[in-house]
Amino acid sequence: MRYFDFAATTPLDQDAAEVYVKVATEYFGNTQSLHDIGGQAQQLLENCRDELAAILGINKKGLYFTSGGSEGNFLAIETLLSAPLKKGKHILAGMAEHSSVHGVLKRLQKAGYEVTLIPFTPNGLIDMDLVLSSIRPETVLITVQHVNSEIGTIQPIEEIAKIASANKIHFHSDFVQSFGKINVKKLAPLVSSFSFSGHKIYGPKGIGGVYLNPSLTWEPFFPGGSHESGFRPGTVNVPAVAAMTAAAQKIIGRLEEDQTKFQLLRKTFMETLQPIKEWVDVYQADRDRQLANIIGLRIPGIEGQWMMLECNREGFAISTGSACQIGMQTPAKVTEALGLEKDEAKQFIRISLGSTSTMEEVIKLGETMVSIVKSFKRLP
């Protein structure tokens, strides 16, 4: 099986796996224990916090470890609302946000907040005119994903951050798909908070983090916890933190190399689809606003799930969007943000490239899809 679903999850890097085993067996102490074994685990945890803060370009005092991106989004949003910059109960959010963000927004609506969802323009970027016109005096939070997980478009974080700052609005951004693929050092200090995840960068599953501006005085969503300065309860998963840190060091070290590789693979894949180009609608932005390793498209008349199963039968693993969204059996959120009709939304598929993707595999996948489409549409 040739894997083309790296935006959903990645295989654990071998070096990161070795770090995990070593820490789990040799630094197994609880970081809150006062004996030497606990102290060793605590020291290792803080070393990892120092390293990740340096990679991200942030103050380590604002970095908290979580169980992953979904929990990170939930806790970041709830925590920001515990320390608003002004009075109000209005939130602006991207229509194509990850399901974890939509989940917390639904909870907040029941608690009395009003939420305005902002769609995408046809090239997959947040509609900035609508962002500006939707801000009210009572708007207290904006949440927009940095890189869309389904089509890979890179949102204008700098521009949104300036608007948020000028209007005394907290700004949370989901960095799960961008961390490890884009240098976020310049962006990180501009937001009130952001989330990231280990398993998207060849680290272990069940680990991630949140950055919160250290100047904020916030209230914990889960009271009574002592770990991570009260940000979340539960014993910190030090082995996973260490493995994620090792994976982050490795992927950040090859950022430019990966970007060059994925640009070439993307170009080659699109060229391979030329025989059916009139049947393929690709959703993408200009090159400087597009993450090369995520390709979101649809083929009119062919349901995405059917195409995914046909590719699976031929030995290729692709997807129909975010794995978290697929679990709820609903169309990818990005299709709604792009204004697609229900039938069109069902035709969406996502191909995402990663460390093991090769030119040969990309060409074979493209040729396989061409064959499937020609067979389906009875083309010569």
C-alpha positions in Angstrom: 0.0 0.0 0.0 1.4 3.4 -1.1 0.5 6.1 1.4 -0.9 9.5 0.4 -2.6 10.6 3.5 0.1 12.4 5.5 -2.2 15.3 6.4 -4.2 12.8 8.5 -1.2 11.3 10.3 2.4 10.3 9.7 4.5 7.3 10.6 6.6 7.6 13.7 10.2 8.6 12.9 12.7 5.9 13.9 14.9 8.3 15.8 11.9 9.7 17.6 10.8 6.2 18.5 14.2 5.4 20.0 13.9 8.6 22.1 10.5 7.6 23.3 11.6 4.1 24.4 14.7 5.5 26.2 12.8 8.2 28.1 9.9 5.8 28.9 12.3 3.3 30.5 15.0 5.6 32.0 13.1 8.9 32.8 9.8 7.4 33.9 9.3 9.5 37.0 6.3 11.8 37.5 7.4 15.3 36.9 5.5 16.5 40.1 7.3 14.0 42.4 9.8 15.6 44.7 12.4 12.8 44.7 15.4 12.7 42.3 13.7 10.4 39.7 10.8 12.9 39.4 13.3 15.7 39.3 15.1 14.1 36.4 11.9 13.7 34.4 11.0 17.4 35.2 14.4 18.6 34.0 14.0 16.6 30.8 10.6 18.1 30.3 11.8 21.6 30.7 14.7 21.0 28.3 12.2 19.9 25.7 10.1 23.0 26.5 13.2 25.2 25.9 14.0 23.5 22.6 10.5 23.7 21.2 10.1 27.3 22.3 13.3 28.1 20.4 12.1 26.3 17.3 8.7 28.1 17.5 10.2 31.5 18.4 8.2 32.0 21.5 8.6 32.6 25.3 8.7 29.1 26.9 6.5 30.4 29.8 3.6 30.4 27.3 4.2 26.8 26.1 1.9 24.0 27.5 1.8 20.4 26.5 -1.5 18.7 25.6 -2.8 15.4 24.2 -2.8 16.8 20.7 -4.2 19.4 18.3 -7.9 18.8 19.1 -7.5 19.3 22.8 -5.2 22.1 22.2 -7.7 24.0 20.1 -10.4 23.4 22.7 -8.3 24.5 25.7 -6.8 27.5 23.9 -10.2 29.0 22.9 -11.7 28.4 26.3 -8.7 29.8 28.1 -8.6 33.0 25.9 -12.3 33.6 26.7 -11.4 33.4 30.4 -9.2 36.5 29.9 -11.0 38.7 27.3 -9.4 42.0 26.3 -12.9 43.6 26.4 -16.5 42.8 27.2 -18.5 40.9 24.6 -19.8 37.5 23.4 -19.2 37.5 19.7 -16.7 35.2 17.9 -15.5 35.2 14.3 -14.3 31.8 12.9 -13.3 30.4 9.6 -16.0 28.2 8.1 -13.4 25.6 7.2 -11.9 25.2 10.7 -11.0 21.8 12.1 -13.9 19.9 13.6 -12.4 20.4 17.1 -12.8 24.1 16.7 -16.4 23.7 15.5 -17.1 21.5 18.5 -16.0 24.1 21.0 -17.9 26.8 19.1 -21.1 24.8 19.4 -20.6 24.5 23.1 -20.0 28.2 23.4 -23.1 29.0 21.4 -25.1 27.1 24.0 -23.3 29.2 26.7 -24.6 32.4 25.1 -21.9 33.3 22.6 -22.8 34.3 19.0 -20.6 32.9 16.3 -20.1 34.3 12.7 -18.5 31.9 10.3 -16.4 33.3 7.4 -16.3 31.5 4.1 -13.4 31.1 1.6 -12.9 33.0 -1.6 -12.8 30.7 -4.7 -9.0 30.3 -4.3 -9.4 28.9 -0.8 -8.4 31.9 1.3 -10.4 33.4 4.1 -12.6 36.3 2.8 -10.8 39.2 4.5 -13.5 41.7 3.4 -16.1 39.7 5.3 -13.7 39.4 8.3 -13.5 43.2 8.5 -17.2 43.8 7.9 -18.2 41.2 10.5 -16.2 42.7 13.4 -18.4 44.3 16.1 -17.7 46.2 19.3 -18.5 43.0 21.2 -16.2 40.7 19.1 -13.8 39.1 21.6 -12.2 36.3 19.6 -11.1 35.4 16.1 -10.0 31.8 15.3 -8.6 30.9 11.8 -6.5 27.9 10.9 -3.1 28.8 9.5 -3.0 26.1 6.9 -6.3 24.4 5.8 -6.0 20.7 6.4 -8.0 19.7 3.4 -6.7 21.9 0.5 -3.5 23.3 2.0 -4.1 27.0 1.5 -2.1 29.3 3.7 -4.2 31.9 5.4 -3.0 35.6 5.9 -2.2 35.3 9.6 -0.2 38.5 9.7 -3.1 40.5 8.3 -5.7 39.0 10.6 -3.4 39.5 13.6 -3.1 43.2 12.9 -6.9 43.5 12.6 -7.3 41.6 15.9 -4.8 43.7 17.7 -6.3 47.0 16.5 -9.7 46.0 17.7 -8.6 44.4 21.1 -9.6 40.9 20.0 -7.9 37.7 20.9 -6.7 35.7 17.9 -6.3 31.9 18.0 -4.8 30.0 15.1 -4.6 26.2 14.6 -1.0 25.6 13.5 -1.4 21.8 13.3 -0.9 21.5 9.5 1.7 24.3 9.3 4.1 23.4 12.1 7.0 21.5 10.5 6.1 22.5 7.0 6.4 26.3 7.3 8.7 28.4 9.4 6.2 29.9 11.9 8.8 31.9 14.0 7.6 35.3 12.7 3.9 34.4 13.1 3.9 32.8 16.5 4.4 36.1 18.5 1.6 37.8 16.6 -1.2 35.5 17.9 -2.8 35.2 21.3 -2.6 31.4 21.1 -1.8 28.6 18.7 -2.0 24.8 18.8 0.3 22.1 17.3 0.4 18.3 17.2 3.2 15.7 17.3 1.7 13.1 15.0 1.6 15.4 12.0 5.5 15.8 12.1 6.5 12.1 12.5 6.2 12.3 16.2 4.0 10.1 18.4 0.2 10.3 18.6 -1.5 11.7 21.7 0.9 14.6 22.2 0.8 18.2 21.2 1.0 21.7 22.6 -0.5 25.2 23.0 1.2 28.5 23.1 -0.6 31.2 25.1 0.6 34.8 25.3 2.4 34.8 28.8 1.1 38.3 29.5 -2.5 36.9 29.9 -3.9 36.1 33.3 -6.2 33.2 32.5 -8.4 30.8 34.4 -8.0 27.0 33.9 -10.9 25.2 32.2 -10.4 22.2 34.5 -9.8 23.6 38.0 -7.6 21.9 40.6 -4.9 20.6 38.2 -1.2 21.0 39.1 0.5 19.8 35.9 1.4 22.3 33.2 0.8 25.3 35.5 -2.9 24.2 35.8 -3.5 24.4 32.0 -4.6 20.8 31.8 -4.9 18.0 34.3 -3.1 14.6 34.2 0.5 13.4 34.4 2.6 14.8 31.6 3.6 12.3 28.9 7.3 13.0 29.1 8.4 10.2 26.7 6.0 11.6 24.0 7.1 15.2 24.6 10.7 14.1 24.1 9.9 12.1 21.0 7.9 15.0 19.6 10.8 17.4 20.3 13.2 15.0 18.4 10.8 14.8 15.5 10.5 18.6 15.4 14.2 19.2 15.4 14.5 16.8 12.5 11.7 18.1 10.3 12.6 21.8 11.0 16.2 21.0 9.8 14.9 19.9 6.4 12.2 22.6 5.8 13.6 24.0 2.6 14.5 20.5 1.2 11.0 19.3 1.9 9.4 22.3 0.3 11.4 21.9 -2.9 10.6 18.2 -3.0 6.9 18.7 -2.6 6.7 21.4 -5.2 8.2 19.1 -7.7 6.0 16.1 -6.7 2.9 18.3 -6.9 3.8 19.6 -10.3 4.5 16.1 -11.6 1.2 14.8 -10.2 -0.8 17.5 -11.9 1.0 16.9 -15.1 0.1 13.2 -14.9 -3.6 14.2 -14.7 -3.4 16.1 -18.0 -5.4 13.4 -19.9 -8.4 14.1 -17.7 -7.7 17.7 -16.9 -11.2 18.8 -18.1 -12.7 16.5 -15.4 -10.5 17.7 -12.5 -11.3 20.7 -10.3 -8.3 21.5 -8.0 -8.8 23.9 -5.1 -5.6 25.9 -4.5 -4.2 29.3 -4.1 -1.2 31.0 -5.7 2.1 29.3 -5.0 3.1 31.6 -2.1 -0.2 30.9 -0.4 -0.3 27.1 -1.0 1.3 24.3 1.0 2.6 22.0 -1.8 2.1 18.7 -0.1 -1.7 18.9 0.2 -3.8 18.6 -2.9 -7.6 19.0 -2.6 -9.7 18.3 -5.7 -12.9 16.8 -7.0 -13.9 15.0 -10.2 -17.5 16.0 -11.2 -19.7 13.0 -11.4 -17.5 10.7 -9.2 -18.1 10.5 -5.5 -15.0 11.0 -3.5 -15.6 7.9 -1.4 -15.9 5.7 -4.5 -12.7 7.2 -5.9 -10.9 6.6 -2.5 -12.1 3.0 -2.4 -11.0 2.4 -6.1 -7.6 3.8 -5.3 -7.4 1.7 -2.2 -8.2 -1.4 -4.3 -5.3 -0.4 -6.6 -2.9 -0.1 -3.5 -3.1 3.7 -2.9 -4.2 5.3 0.4 -5.9 8.7 -0.2 -8.7 10.4 1.7 -11.9 12.4 1.4 -10.8 15.1 3.8 -9.9 15.5 7.5 -10.0 12.1 9.3 -11.8 13.7 12.3 -14.5 14.9 9.9 -14.8 11.6 8.1 -15.5 9.9 11.5 -18.7 12.0 11.6 -19.7 10.9 8.1 -20.1 14.5 6.9 -18.5 16.3 3.9 -15.2 18.1 4.4 -15.8 21.5 6.0 -13.7 23.2 3.3 -16.4 22.3 0.7 -19.0 24.4 2.6 -16.5 27.2 2.9 -15.9 27.1 -0.8 -19.6 27.2 -1.5 -19.9 23.8 -3.1 -23.3 22.1 -3.4 -24.0 19.0 -1.4 -23.5 16.6 -4.4 -20.3 18.5 -5.3 -19.0 18.3 -1.7 -19.4 14.5 -1.8 -16.9 14.4 -4.8 -14.1 15.9 -2.8 -10.8 14.0 -2.3 -7.5 14.9 -0.7 -4.0 13.6 -1.6 -1.2 14.5 0.8 2.5 13.9 0.4 5.1 13.1 2.9 8.6 12.0 3.7 8.4 8.6 1.9 6.6 9.9 -1.2 8.6 9.3 -4.4 8.3 10.5 -8.0 7.5 7.0 -9.2 4.7 6.6 -6.7 3.2 10.0 -7.5 3.2 9.2 -11.2 1.6 5.8 -10.6 -1.1 7.4 -8.5 -1.9 9.9 -11.2 -2.0 7.2 -13.9 -4.2 5.1 -11.7 -6.6 8.0 -11.2 -6.6 8.7 -14.9 -7.5 5.1 -15.6 -10.3 5.0 -13.0 -11.8 8.2 -14.4 -11.6 7.1 -18.1 -13.2 3.8 -17.1 -16.0 5.5 -15.2 -16.7 8.0 -17.9 -16.0 5.6 -20.7 -13.5 8.0 -22.3 -11.2 6.8 -25.1 
